[in-house]
């Protein structure tokens, strides 16, 4: 992954719109690398999630992704301030 974008901070207990934070066009396929020792949740949703279900979870230093043509992407950390690197796939 070429680190061309600034890392995205995911505050504890706050859903973060990954496309709004990065400027990547919503619906683009993206790769996400968790740079912290915390578990991150990622979900495809068109607006801020109100339920804590239906997400993909990835652990410390793991990679995740959101596929092309998704409706939106949100990240969440329940355990503390997390940092991720996001790039267009």
Secondary structure as the mmCIF struct_conf table of DSSP 4:
data_model
#
loop_
_struct_conf.conf_type_id
_struct_conf.id
_struct_conf.beg_label_comp_id
_struct_conf.beg_label_asym_id
_struct_conf.beg_label_seq_id
_struct_conf.end_label_comp_id
_struct_conf.end_label_asym_id
_struct_conf.end_label_seq_id
BEND BEND1 UNK A 5 UNK A 5
HELX_LH_PP_P HELX_LH_PP_P1 UNK A 6 UNK A 7
STRN STRN1 UNK A 8 UNK A 10
STRN STRN2 UNK A 12 UNK A 12
TURN_TY1_P TURN_TY1_P1 UNK A 13 UNK A 13
STRN STRN3 UNK A 16 UNK A 17
HELX_RH_AL_P HELX_RH_AL_P1 UNK A 18 UNK A 22
HELX_LH_PP_P HELX_LH_PP_P2 UNK A 24 UNK A 25
TURN_TY1_P TURN_TY1_P2 UNK A 26 UNK A 27
BEND BEND2 UNK A 28 UNK A 28
STRN STRN4 UNK A 30 UNK A 34
BEND BEND3 UNK A 36 UNK A 38
STRN STRN5 UNK A 40 UNK A 44
BEND BEND4 UNK A 46 UNK A 47
BEND BEND5 UNK A 51 UNK A 52
BEND BEND6 UNK A 54 UNK A 54
STRN STRN6 UNK A 56 UNK A 58
TURN_TY1_P TURN_TY1_P3 UNK A 60 UNK A 61
STRN STRN7 UNK A 63 UNK A 66
TURN_TY1_P TURN_TY1_P4 UNK A 68 UNK A 69
BEND BEND7 UNK A 71 UNK A 71
STRN STRN8 UNK A 73 UNK A 76
STRN STRN9 UNK A 77 UNK A 77
BEND BEND8 UNK A 78 UNK A 80
STRN STRN10 UNK A 82 UNK A 88
#
